[in-house]
Amino acid sequence: MGSMGEFEDGGTAEFEGYVEAPVGVIGHADRAEPLRDYCLGLMMLVARKSVEPLAAVTAPERVSA
C-alpha cells in the first residue's frame, strides 16, 4: 500500500478494516489512497490536523514545496 507502511503495534489489518467502509463509498478508486492517508494522518501526532500538514507527513512526495 502507498505511504501507510506498517504500524508499530501490527495494527495494519485493523486500520484497513476501519477505512474499508468509507473507501467503499467514495466512488472513485483514485481517491482510496488519499483517504487512507488522511485517516492515518488523523491518528498521527501532528500539531495541525488540517489537510496540508497531514499530507506533508503521510505523502511528502505528493506535496509541493
N, C-alpha and C positions, 0 to 999 in steps of 0.2 A: 504494500500500500504506500502511497505517496510519502508524506513527510511525518506520518504518525510514529513509525518505528515501534518499539516495544515499550510497554510500561515497566517501570522498575519492579512492581509487585506482580507482574504477569497478568494484569487485568485487560489485556488486549481483546480477548473474546467477549468479556463483559461490556467493554466500550463499544465494540461492533454491534452487540445486541441492543445497546441503548440507542445508537444512531440509526439502526436499521429502519425503524418506523418512519422518522422524518425523511430519510433518504428515499424511501419508497413513495412518498407523496409529493416530492418537489417537482416532478415532471420532466426533468432533463438530466440525462446521465452525466453531462459535463458539469453539473452543479454538485454532484455527490462528494467529490473530494474536497472542494472548498467548504461544504457544510461540515464534513468530518473535521477538517482543520479548525473551523470556527468553534465547534463543540469542544474539541481538545483544548483550544486556547482558553476557553472559559474556565476550564479546570486547572489551568496552569497559574503559577504565581507571577502574574504580570500586574504592574501597577495600574495601568489603564485597561479596562475591558471593552475597548472600542475596536472597530474592525482593523484599522491601520496598525496599532501596536500588536494585536493578536496575529495578524498576517506576518509581521516582521519576525515573530517568534516561531510560528508554525510553518511558514513557507517563504523564507527570506529570498529565495531565488526568483519568486514571482512579484516581489515588491520593488518598485522603482526607487532609486536613490534620492 
